Amino acid sequence: MVGATCIVDKDYLNLFLPDKLWNLKLHENELNKVFVHFLFKNKSFKNTLTREASGTSGSMLNISMEKLRNLKIPVPPIELQTHFAQIVEKTEALKTQYQHSLQGLENLYGSLSQLAFKGELKICDQAG
């Protein structure tokens, strides 16, 4: 779980974070939040974080803020980060759309299966 991230697009009053969670505030003119989020999800970067982390077991690894700040991370120009974020957002929107379509098809299949098992499914033969 070291380096697990999420994007929170809203402020919450009286929000308390456990001592193992951080609220990173980015300089938006230098770092795109979607780019940073996906950087932290990148396998190679996660391996780097894990190597820098300390702890007695794989499930309890921690990385200090100092170590995180001293990591060398790739920072392309903000325009490229923004372009990457736009592609990610379009891809995520398509993924959501396809998941909704799949759910609809699964519901339809379930309905047709129920009709078939009840003997109520009428099959029309268009050939004759």
N, CA, C and O atoms as a GROMACS GRO file, in nm:
protein
  512
    1MET      N    1   0.081  -0.120   0.000
    1MET     CA    2   0.000   0.000   0.000
    1MET      C    3   0.085   0.127   0.000
    1MET      O    4   0.032   0.237  -0.015
    2VAL      N    5   0.216   0.112   0.016
    2VAL     CA    6   0.299   0.232   0.017
    2VAL      C    7   0.285   0.304  -0.117
    2VAL      O    8   0.301   0.244  -0.223
    3GLY      N    9   0.254   0.432  -0.110
    3GLY     CA   10   0.239   0.512  -0.230
    3GLY      C   11   0.101   0.506  -0.293
    3GLY      O   12   0.081   0.560  -0.401
    4ALA      N   13   0.004   0.441  -0.227
    4ALA     CA   14  -0.132   0.437  -0.280
    4ALA      C   15  -0.190   0.578  -0.277
    4ALA      O   16  -0.172   0.650  -0.179
    5THR      N   17  -0.257   0.618  -0.384
    5THR     CA   18  -0.307   0.755  -0.393
    5THR      C   19  -0.452   0.757  -0.439
    5THR      O   20  -0.505   0.659  -0.491
    6CYS      N   21  -0.514   0.870  -0.418
    6CYS     CA   22  -0.645   0.900  -0.475
    6CYS      C   23  -0.651   1.050  -0.494
    6CYS      O   24  -0.575   1.125  -0.433
    7ILE      N   25  -0.741   1.093  -0.579
    7ILE     CA   26  -0.761   1.236  -0.602
    7ILE      C   27  -0.888   1.276  -0.530
    7ILE      O   28  -0.994   1.217  -0.552
    8VAL      N   29  -0.879   1.376  -0.446
    8VAL     CA   30  -0.994   1.430  -0.375
    8VAL      C   31  -1.019   1.568  -0.432
    8VAL      O   32  -0.940   1.660  -0.412
    9ASP      N   33  -1.130   1.582  -0.503
    9ASP     CA   34  -1.161   1.707  -0.572
    9ASP      C   35  -1.247   1.802  -0.492
    9ASP      O   36  -1.298   1.900  -0.545
   10LYS      N   37  -1.263   1.775  -0.365
   10LYS     CA   38  -1.353   1.855  -0.284
   10LYS      C   39  -1.293   1.870  -0.145
   10LYS      O   40  -1.227   1.779  -0.096
   11ASP      N   41  -1.315   1.986  -0.081
   11ASP     CA   42  -1.272   2.006   0.056
   11ASP      C   43  -1.379   1.954   0.151
   11ASP      O   44  -1.498   1.966   0.123
   12TYR      N   45  -1.336   1.899   0.261
   12TYR     CA   46  -1.428   1.850   0.363
   12TYR      C   47  -1.397   1.919   0.494
   12TYR      O   48  -1.282   1.924   0.537
   13LEU      N   49  -1.499   1.972   0.558
   13LEU     CA   50  -1.482   2.036   0.688
   13LEU      C   51  -1.449   1.930   0.792
   13LEU      O   52  -1.499   1.818   0.788
   14ASN      N   53  -1.363   1.967   0.886
   14ASN     CA   54  -1.328   1.879   0.998
   14ASN      C   55  -1.277   1.742   0.953
   14ASN      O   56  -1.308   1.641   1.016
   15LEU      N   57  -1.201   1.738   0.845
   15LEU     CA   58  -1.144   1.613   0.797
   15LEU      C   59  -1.016   1.583   0.873
   15LEU      O   60  -0.929   1.669   0.884
   16PHE      N   61  -1.006   1.464   0.925
   16PHE     CA   62  -0.886   1.421   0.996
   16PHE      C   63  -0.826   1.304   0.920
   16PHE      O   64  -0.896   1.210   0.884
   17LEU      N   65  -0.696   1.311   0.897
   17LEU     CA   66  -0.626   1.202   0.830
   17LEU      C   67  -0.539   1.128   0.931
   17LEU      O   68  -0.477   1.192   1.017
   18PRO      N   69  -0.534   0.995   0.923
   18PRO     CA   70  -0.443   0.922   1.011
   18PRO      C   71  -0.300   0.964   0.985
   18PRO      O   72  -0.269   1.020   0.879
   19ASP      N   73  -0.212   0.938   1.079
   19ASP     CA   74  -0.074   0.985   1.066
   19ASP      C   75   0.001   0.920   0.949
   19ASP      O   76   0.106   0.970   0.909
   20LYS      N   77  -0.050   0.811   0.895
   20LYS     CA   78   0.016   0.744   0.782
   20LYS      C   79  -0.034   0.794   0.646
   20LYS      O   80   0.017   0.751   0.543
   21LEU      N   81  -0.132   0.883   0.646
   21LEU     CA   82  -0.184   0.940   0.521
   21LEU      C   83  -0.141   1.084   0.508
   21LEU      O   84  -0.133   1.158   0.607
   22TRP      N   85  -0.113   1.123   0.386
   22TRP     CA   86  -0.072   1.262   0.360
   22TRP      C   87  -0.170   1.327   0.265
   22TRP      O   88  -0.231   1.262   0.180
   23ASN      N   89  -0.182   1.456   0.281
   23ASN     CA   90  -0.258   1.539   0.189
   23ASN      C   91  -0.155   1.619   0.110
   23ASN      O   92  -0.098   1.715   0.161
   24LEU      N   93  -0.132   1.579  -0.014
   24LEU     CA   94  -0.034   1.649  -0.098
   24LEU      C   95  -0.103   1.761  -0.174
   24LEU      O   96  -0.201   1.738  -0.245
   25LYS      N   97  -0.054   1.880  -0.158
   25LYS     CA   98  -0.103   1.994  -0.235
   25LYS      C   99   0.002   2.028  -0.339
   25LYS      O  100   0.116   2.060  -0.306
   26LEU      N  101  -0.037   2.021  -0.464
   26LEU     CA  102   0.056   2.039  -0.575
   26LEU      C  103   0.053   2.181  -0.626
   26LEU      O  104  -0.050   2.249  -0.619
   27HIS      N  105   0.165   2.225  -0.677
   27HIS     CA  106   0.170   2.352  -0.750
   27HIS      C  107   0.113   2.322  -0.889
   27HIS      O  108   0.180   2.263  -0.974
   28GLU      N  109  -0.011   2.363  -0.910
   28GLU     CA  110  -0.082   2.324  -1.031
   28GLU      C  111  -0.020   2.377  -1.160
   28GLU      O  112  -0.048   2.326  -1.268
   29ASN      N  113   0.064   2.478  -1.150
   29ASN     CA  114   0.132   2.528  -1.270
   29ASN      C  115   0.256   2.443  -1.304
   29ASN      O  116   0.317   2.462  -1.408
   30GLU      N  117   0.291   2.349  -1.213
   30GLU     CA  118   0.406   2.262  -1.236
   30GLU      C  119   0.370   2.114  -1.244
   30GLU      O  120   0.433   2.037  -1.316
   31LEU      N  121   0.266   2.075  -1.167
   31LEU     CA  122   0.229   1.933  -1.160
   31LEU      C  123   0.078   1.917  -1.177
   31LEU      O  124  -0.001   1.983  -1.111
   32ASN      N  125   0.042   1.826  -1.268
   32ASN     CA  126  -0.098   1.794  -1.290
   32ASN      C  127  -0.135   1.679  -1.196
   32ASN      O  128  -0.064   1.578  -1.192
   33LYS      N  129  -0.245   1.692  -1.122
   33LYS     CA  130  -0.283   1.592  -1.021
   33LYS      C  131  -0.309   1.455  -1.082
   33LYS      O  132  -0.277   1.353  -1.020
   34VAL      N  133  -0.365   1.450  -1.202
   34VAL     CA  134  -0.390   1.321  -1.267
   34VAL      C  135  -0.258   1.255  -1.306
   34VAL      O  136  -0.240   1.135  -1.289
   35PHE      N  137  -0.166   1.336  -1.357
   35PHE     CA  138  -0.034   1.283  -1.392
   35PHE      C  139   0.035   1.225  -1.268
   35PHE      O  140   0.089   1.114  -1.274
   36VAL      N  141   0.034   1.299  -1.158
   36VAL     CA  142   0.099   1.253  -1.035
   36VAL      C  143   0.032   1.126  -0.983
   36VAL      O  144   0.099   1.032  -0.941
   37HIS      N  145  -0.101   1.124  -0.986
   37HIS     CA  146  -0.175   1.006  -0.941
   37HIS      C  147  -0.132   0.882  -1.021
   37HIS      O  148  -0.105   0.777  -0.962
   38PHE      N  149  -0.124   0.894  -1.153
   38PHE     CA  150  -0.086   0.780  -1.236
   38PHE      C  151   0.063   0.750  -1.225
   38PHE      O  152   0.104   0.635  -1.245
   39LEU      N  153   0.144   0.849  -1.194
   39LEU     CA  154   0.286   0.823  -1.167
   39LEU      C  155   0.298   0.730  -1.047
   39LEU      O  156   0.376   0.634  -1.050
   40PHE      N  157   0.222   0.758  -0.941
   40PHE     CA  158   0.226   0.675  -0.821
   40PHE      C  159   0.170   0.535  -0.847
   40PHE      O  160   0.203   0.441  -0.774
   41LYS      N  161   0.087   0.519  -0.949
   41LYS     CA  162   0.033   0.388  -0.984
   41LYS      C  163   0.128   0.310  -1.076
   41LYS      O  164   0.112   0.190  -1.095
   42ASN      N  165   0.227   0.379  -1.131
   42ASN     CA  166   0.322   0.317  -1.224
   42ASN      C  167   0.407   0.213  -1.151
   42ASN      O  168   0.461   0.240  -1.044
   43LYS      N  169   0.418   0.094  -1.210
   43LYS     CA  170   0.489  -0.018  -1.146
   43LYS      C  171   0.634   0.017  -1.112
   43LYS      O  172   0.681  -0.013  -1.003
   44SER      N  173   0.704   0.080  -1.204
   44SER     CA  174   0.844   0.116  -1.182
   44SER      C  175   0.858   0.215  -1.067
   44SER      O  176   0.946   0.202  -0.982
   45PHE      N  177   0.769   0.316  -1.065
   45PHE     CA  178   0.774   0.416  -0.957
   45PHE      C  179   0.737   0.352  -0.824
   45PHE      O  180   0.798   0.384  -0.722
   46LYS      N  181   0.638   0.262  -0.823
   46LYS     CA  182   0.599   0.193  -0.700
   46LYS      C  183   0.716   0.109  -0.648
   46LYS      O  184   0.737   0.101  -0.527
   47ASN      N  185   0.791   0.048  -0.739
   47ASN     CA  186   0.909  -0.029  -0.696
   47ASN      C  187   1.012   0.062  -0.631
   47ASN      O  188   1.074   0.025  -0.532
   48THR      N  189   1.029   0.181  -0.686
   48THR     CA  190   1.122   0.278  -0.627
   48THR      C  191   1.075   0.317  -0.487
   48THR      O  192   1.155   0.322  -0.394
   49LEU      N  193   0.947   0.344  -0.473
   49LEU     CA  194   0.893   0.379  -0.341
   49LEU      C  195   0.914   0.265  -0.241
   49LEU      O  196   0.952   0.288  -0.127
   50THR      N  197   0.889   0.143  -0.286
   50THR     CA  198   0.903   0.028  -0.198
   50THR      C  199   1.048   0.010  -0.154
   50THR      O  200   1.075  -0.022  -0.038
   51ARG      N  201   1.142   0.031  -0.247
   51ARG     CA  202   1.285   0.020  -0.210
   51ARG      C  203   1.324   0.124  -0.106
   51ARG      O  204   1.406   0.097  -0.019
   52GLU      N  205   1.264   0.242  -0.114
   52GLU     CA  206   1.296   0.350  -0.020
   52GLU      C  207   1.221   0.338   0.112
   52GLU      O  208   1.256   0.403   0.211
   53ALA      N  209   1.118   0.254   0.114
   53ALA     CA  210   1.034   0.242   0.234
   53ALA      C  211   1.106   0.159   0.340
   53ALA      O  212   1.196   0.080   0.311
   54SER      N  213   1.062   0.179   0.462
   54SER     CA  214   1.115   0.100   0.572
   54SER      C  215   0.997   0.035   0.644
   54SER      O  216   0.883   0.077   0.630
   55GLY      N  217   1.026  -0.067   0.721
   55GLY     CA  218   0.923  -0.138   0.795
   55GLY      C  219   0.961  -0.284   0.807
   55GLY      O  220   1.052  -0.331   0.740
   56THR      N  221   0.890  -0.354   0.894
   56THR     CA  222   0.927  -0.493   0.923
   56THR      C  223   0.859  -0.594   0.833
   56THR      O  224   0.906  -0.707   0.823
   57SER      N  225   0.750  -0.557   0.767
   57SER     CA  226   0.683  -0.651   0.678
   57SER      C  227   0.631  -0.576   0.556
   57SER      O  228   0.614  -0.455   0.558
   58GLY      N  229   0.606  -0.653   0.450
   58GLY     CA  230   0.559  -0.593   0.326
   58GLY      C  231   0.429  -0.518   0.341
   58GLY      O  232   0.404  -0.422   0.268
   59SER      N  233   0.344  -0.560   0.436
   59SER     CA  234   0.215  -0.494   0.451
   59SER      C  235   0.222  -0.369   0.538
   59SER      O  236   0.125  -0.294   0.546
   60MET      N  237   0.336  -0.347   0.604
   60MET     CA  238   0.347  -0.233   0.695
   60MET      C  239   0.460  -0.139   0.655
   60MET      O  240   0.517  -0.070   0.740
   61LEU      N  241   0.492  -0.135   0.527
   61LEU     CA  242   0.598  -0.047   0.481
   61LEU      C  243   0.555   0.098   0.488
   61LEU      O  244   0.438   0.131   0.466
   62ASN      N  245   0.650   0.184   0.520
   62ASN     CA  246   0.625   0.329   0.528
   62ASN      C  247   0.739   0.401   0.458
   62ASN      O  248   0.853   0.353   0.455
   63ILE      N  249   0.708   0.515   0.403
   63ILE     CA  250   0.811   0.601   0.348
   63ILE      C  251   0.796   0.737   0.413
   63ILE      O  252   0.686   0.788   0.430
   64SER      N  253   0.907   0.794   0.450
   64SER     CA  254   0.901   0.924   0.516
   64SER      C  255   0.881   1.035   0.413
   64SER      O  256   0.915   1.019   0.295
   65MET      N  257   0.826   1.146   0.458
   65MET     CA  258   0.807   1.261   0.369
   65MET      C  259   0.942   1.309   0.318
   65MET      O  260   0.954   1.351   0.202
   66GLU      N  261   1.043   1.302   0.402
   66GLU     CA  262   1.178   1.345   0.360
   66GLU      C  263   1.228   1.259   0.245
   66GLU      O  264   1.281   1.312   0.147
   67LYS      N  265   1.211   1.127   0.255
   67LYS     CA  266   1.254   1.038   0.146
   67LYS      C  267   1.173   1.065   0.020
   67LYS      O  268   1.227   1.064  -0.090
   68LEU      N  269   1.045   1.087   0.037
   68LEU     CA  270   0.962   1.116  -0.080
   68LEU      C  271   1.007   1.245  -0.148
   68LEU      O  272   1.018   1.251  -0.270
   69ARG      N  273   1.033   1.347  -0.069
   69ARG     CA  274   1.077   1.475  -0.126
   69ARG      C  275   1.211   1.463  -0.198
   69ARG      O  276   1.237   1.538  -0.292
   70ASN      N  277   1.296   1.370  -0.155
   70ASN     CA  278   1.429   1.355  -0.214
   70ASN      C  279   1.431   1.262  -0.335
   70ASN      O  280   1.534   1.247  -0.401
   71LEU      N  281   1.318   1.199  -0.365
   71LEU     CA  282   1.313   1.111  -0.482
   71LEU      C  283   1.322   1.193  -0.609
   71LEU      O  284   1.265   1.302  -0.620
   72LYS      N  285   1.392   1.139  -0.704
   72LYS     CA  286   1.397   1.202  -0.836
   72LYS      C  287   1.280   1.143  -0.915
   72LYS      O  288   1.273   1.022  -0.938
   73ILE      N  289   1.190   1.230  -0.957
   73ILE     CA  290   1.075   1.184  -1.034
   73ILE      C  291   1.073   1.253  -1.169
   73ILE      O  292   1.118   1.367  -1.182
   74PRO      N  293   1.022   1.184  -1.269
   74PRO     CA  294   1.013   1.246  -1.401
   74PRO      C  295   0.904   1.354  -1.400
   74PRO      O  296   0.790   1.329  -1.362
   75VAL      N  297   0.941   1.472  -1.443
   75VAL     CA  298   0.844   1.581  -1.448
   75VAL      C  299   0.851   1.643  -1.588
   75VAL      O  300   0.930   1.734  -1.614
   76PRO      N  301   0.767   1.592  -1.678
   76PRO     CA  302   0.762   1.652  -1.811
   76PRO      C  303   0.698   1.790  -1.804
   76PRO      O  304   0.640   1.826  -1.701
   77PRO      N  305   0.709   1.867  -1.910
   77PRO     CA  306   0.644   1.999  -1.911
   77PRO      C  307   0.495   1.986  -1.879
   77PRO      O  308   0.432   1.885  -1.912
   78ILE      N  309   0.440   2.087  -1.815
   78ILE     CA  310   0.300   2.084  -1.771
   78ILE      C  311   0.205   2.059  -1.888
   78ILE      O  312   0.100   1.997  -1.869
   79GLU      N  313   0.239   2.106  -2.006
   79GLU     CA  314   0.154   2.084  -2.123
   79GLU      C  315   0.141   1.934  -2.154
   79GLU      O  316   0.032   1.886  -2.186
   80LEU      N  317   0.252   1.860  -2.143
   80LEU     CA  318   0.248   1.716  -2.167
   80LEU      C  319   0.170   1.644  -2.056
   80LEU      O  320   0.095   1.550  -2.082
   81GLN      N  321   0.190   1.689  -1.933
   81GLN     CA  322   0.114   1.631  -1.822
   81GLN      C  323  -0.036   1.652  -1.842
   81GLN      O  324  -0.116   1.560  -1.820
   82THR      N  325  -0.072   1.772  -1.884
   82THR     CA  326  -0.213   1.804  -1.907
   82THR      C  327  -0.269   1.721  -2.021
   82THR      O  328  -0.382   1.673  -2.013
   83HIS      N  329  -0.192   1.705  -2.127
   83HIS     CA  330  -0.235   1.623  -2.240
   83HIS      C  331  -0.256   1.478  -2.194
   83HIS      O  332  -0.355   1.415  -2.229
   84PHE      N  333  -0.162   1.426  -2.116
   84PHE     CA  334  -0.174   1.292  -2.060
   84PHE      C  335  -0.303   1.281  -1.978
   84PHE      O  336  -0.378   1.184  -1.992
   85ALA      N  337  -0.328   1.380  -1.892
   85ALA     CA  338  -0.448   1.379  -1.807
   85ALA      C  339  -0.575   1.379  -1.891
   85ALA      O  340  -0.672   1.310  -1.857
   86GLN      N  341  -0.576   1.454  -2.000
   86GLN     CA  342  -0.694   1.457  -2.088
   86GLN      C  343  -0.719   1.320  -2.150
   86GLN      O  344  -0.834   1.276  -2.159
   87ILE      N  345  -0.613   1.253  -2.192
   87ILE     CA  346  -0.626   1.119  -2.250
   87ILE      C  347  -0.678   1.022  -2.144
   87ILE      O  348  -0.767   0.942  -2.172
   88VAL      N  349  -0.625   1.030  -2.023
   88VAL     CA  350  -0.669   0.943  -1.914
   88VAL      C  351  -0.817   0.966  -1.886
   88VAL      O  352  -0.893   0.870  -1.873
   89GLU      N  353  -0.859   1.092  -1.878
   89GLU     CA  354  -0.999   1.122  -1.847
   89GLU      C  355  -1.092   1.071  -1.956
   89GLU      O  356  -1.199   1.019  -1.925
   90LYS      N  357  -1.053   1.084  -2.083
   90LYS     CA  358  -1.134   1.031  -2.193
   90LYS      C  359  -1.141   0.879  -2.186
   90LYS      O  360  -1.247   0.820  -2.207
   91THR      N  361  -1.029   0.817  -2.156
   91THR     CA  362  -1.023   0.671  -2.145
   91THR      C  363  -1.110   0.622  -2.030
   91THR      O  364  -1.184   0.524  -2.045
   92GLU      N  365  -1.102   0.690  -1.915
   92GLU     CA  366  -1.185   0.652  -1.800
   92GLU      C  367  -1.333   0.670  -1.831
   92GLU      O  368  -1.415   0.588  -1.787
   93ALA      N  369  -1.369   0.774  -1.904
   93ALA     CA  370  -1.509   0.796  -1.941
   93ALA      C  371  -1.558   0.684  -2.033
   93ALA      O  372  -1.669   0.634  -2.017
   94LEU      N  373  -1.474   0.645  -2.129
   94LEU     CA  374  -1.511   0.534  -2.218
   94LEU      C  375  -1.524   0.404  -2.140
   94LEU      O  376  -1.616   0.326  -2.163
   95LYS      N  377  -1.433   0.382  -2.047
   95LYS     CA  378  -1.437   0.261  -1.965
   95LYS      C  379  -1.567   0.256  -1.885
   95LYS      O  380  -1.630   0.150  -1.876
   96THR      N  381  -1.607   0.368  -1.828
   96THR     CA  382  -1.732   0.373  -1.753
   96THR      C  383  -1.851   0.345  -1.844
   96THR      O  384  -1.942   0.271  -1.808
   97GLN      N  385  -1.849   0.405  -1.962
   97GLN     CA  386  -1.958   0.385  -2.060
   97GLN      C  387  -1.967   0.237  -2.098
   97GLN      O  388  -2.077   0.182  -2.105
   98TYR      N  389  -1.854   0.173  -2.124
   98TYR     CA  390  -1.854   0.031  -2.161
   98TYR      C  391  -1.899  -0.057  -2.046
   98TYR      O  392  -1.965  -0.158  -2.067
   99GLN      N  393  -1.862  -0.020  -1.924
   99GLN     CA  394  -1.907  -0.097  -1.807
   99GLN      C  395  -2.059  -0.089  -1.792
   99GLN      O  396  -2.123  -0.188  -1.759
  100HIS      N  397  -2.116   0.030  -1.816
  100HIS     CA  398  -2.262   0.044  -1.811
  100HIS      C  399  -2.328  -0.039  -1.921
  100HIS      O  400  -2.430  -0.104  -1.898
  101SER      N  401  -2.270  -0.038  -2.040
  101SER     CA  402  -2.324  -0.117  -2.151
  101SER      C  403  -2.316  -0.265  -2.119
  101SER      O  404  -2.411  -0.340  -2.145
  102LEU      N  405  -2.205  -0.308  -2.062
  102LEU     CA  406  -2.189  -0.448  -2.025
  102LEU      C  407  -2.293  -0.488  -1.920
  102LEU      O  408  -2.352  -0.596  -1.929
  103GLN      N  409  -2.317  -0.402  -1.823
  103GLN     CA  410  -2.417  -0.431  -1.720
  103GLN      C  411  -2.556  -0.445  -1.784
  103GLN      O  412  -2.633  -0.534  -1.747
  104GLY      N  413  -2.586  -0.357  -1.878
  104GLY     CA  414  -2.714  -0.366  -1.948
  104GLY      C  415  -2.727  -0.496  -2.026
  104GLY      O  416  -2.833  -0.558  -2.025
  105LEU      N  417  -2.620  -0.537  -2.092
  105LEU     CA  418  -2.623  -0.664  -2.167
  105LEU      C  419  -2.638  -0.784  -2.072
  105LEU      O  420  -2.709  -0.879  -2.103
  106GLU      N  421  -2.570  -0.778  -1.957
  106GLU     CA  422  -2.583  -0.886  -1.860
  106GLU      C  423  -2.725  -0.893  -1.804
  106GLU      O  424  -2.778  -1.002  -1.782
  107ASN      N  425  -2.787  -0.778  -1.782
  107ASN     CA  426  -2.926  -0.775  -1.736
  107ASN      C  427  -3.019  -0.834  -1.841
  107ASN      O  428  -3.109  -0.912  -1.809
  108LEU      N  429  -2.997  -0.797  -1.967
  108LEU     CA  430  -3.078  -0.849  -2.077
  108LEU      C  431  -3.061  -1.001  -2.088
  108LEU      O  432  -3.159  -1.074  -2.104
  109TYR      N  433  -2.939  -1.048  -2.079
  109TYR     CA  434  -2.911  -1.191  -2.086
  109TYR      C  435  -2.982  -1.264  -1.971
  109TYR      O  436  -3.040  -1.371  -1.991
  110GLY      N  437  -2.977  -1.205  -1.851
  110GLY     CA  438  -3.045  -1.265  -1.736
  110GLY      C  439  -3.195  -1.274  -1.759
  110GLY      O  440  -3.256  -1.376  -1.727
  111SER      N  441  -3.254  -1.168  -1.814
  111SER     CA  442  -3.398  -1.168  -1.841
  111SER      C  443  -3.435  -1.273  -1.945
  111SER      O  444  -3.532  -1.347  -1.929
  112LEU      N  445  -3.356  -1.280  -2.051
  112LEU     CA  446  -3.382  -1.380  -2.156
  112LEU      C  447  -3.365  -1.522  -2.102
  112LEU      O  448  -3.441  -1.612  -2.138
  113SER      N  449  -3.265  -1.542  -2.017
  113SER     CA  450  -3.243  -1.674  -1.957
  113SER      C  451  -3.362  -1.715  -1.872
  113SER      O  452  -3.405  -1.830  -1.877
  114GLN      N  453  -3.415  -1.623  -1.794
  114GLN     CA  454  -3.531  -1.654  -1.710
  114GLN      C  455  -3.651  -1.692  -1.795
  114GLN      O  456  -3.722  -1.789  -1.766
  115LEU      N  457  -3.673  -1.615  -1.902
  115LEU     CA  458  -3.784  -1.648  -1.992
  115LEU      C  459  -3.763  -1.786  -2.055
  115LEU      O  460  -3.858  -1.864  -2.066
  116ALA      N  461  -3.641  -1.815  -2.096
  116ALA     CA  462  -3.612  -1.944  -2.159
  116ALA      C  463  -3.634  -2.059  -2.061
  116ALA      O  464  -3.693  -2.161  -2.098
  117PHE      N  465  -3.589  -2.045  -1.938
  117PHE     CA  466  -3.606  -2.153  -1.839
  117PHE      C  467  -3.752  -2.171  -1.799
  117PHE      O  468  -3.792  -2.280  -1.760
  118LYS      N  469  -3.830  -2.066  -1.810
  118LYS     CA  470  -3.974  -2.076  -1.779
  118LYS      C  471  -4.051  -2.128  -1.900
  118LYS      O  472  -4.170  -2.158  -1.890
  119GLY      N  473  -3.986  -2.140  -2.014
  119GLY     CA  474  -4.053  -2.183  -2.136
  119GLY      C  475  -4.134  -2.073  -2.202
  119GLY      O  476  -4.221  -2.100  -2.284
  120GLU      N  477  -4.106  -1.949  -2.166
  120GLU     CA  478  -4.183  -1.836  -2.218
  120GLU      C  479  -4.112  -1.761  -2.331
  120GLU      O  480  -4.163  -1.661  -2.381
  121LEU      N  481  -3.996  -1.809  -2.370
  121LEU     CA  482  -3.918  -1.739  -2.473
  121LEU      C  483  -3.968  -1.782  -2.610
  121LEU      O  484  -3.966  -1.901  -2.642
  122LYS      N  485  -4.013  -1.689  -2.689
  122LYS     CA  486  -4.062  -1.716  -2.824
  122LYS      C  487  -3.951  -1.683  -2.923
  122LYS      O  488  -3.898  -1.572  -2.923
  123ILE      N  489  -3.915  -1.777  -3.005
  123ILE     CA  490  -3.812  -1.757  -3.106
  123ILE      C  491  -3.880  -1.745  -3.241
  123ILE      O  492  -3.952  -1.836  -3.283
  124CYS      N  493  -3.858  -1.635  -3.308
  124CYS     CA  494  -3.917  -1.612  -3.439
  124CYS      C  495  -3.821  -1.660  -3.547
  124CYS      O  496  -3.703  -1.626  -3.545
  125ASP      N  497  -3.871  -1.739  -3.639
  125ASP     CA  498  -3.791  -1.786  -3.750
  125ASP      C  499  -3.820  -1.698  -3.870
  125ASP      O  500  -3.929  -1.703  -3.927
  126GLN      N  501  -3.725  -1.618  -3.908
  126GLN     CA  502  -3.747  -1.523  -4.017
  126GLN      C  503  -3.730  -1.591  -4.154
  126GLN      O  504  -3.769  -1.534  -4.256
  127ALA      N  505  -3.674  -1.711  -4.157
  127ALA     CA  506  -3.650  -1.778  -4.285
  127ALA      C  507  -3.779  -1.834  -4.345
  127ALA      O  508  -3.789  -1.846  -4.467
  128GLY      N  509  -3.875  -1.867  -4.265
  128GLY     CA  510  -3.991  -1.932  -4.323
  128GLY      C  511  -4.114  -1.883  -4.265
  128GLY      O  512  -4.223  -1.927  -4.302
   0.00000   0.00000   0.00000
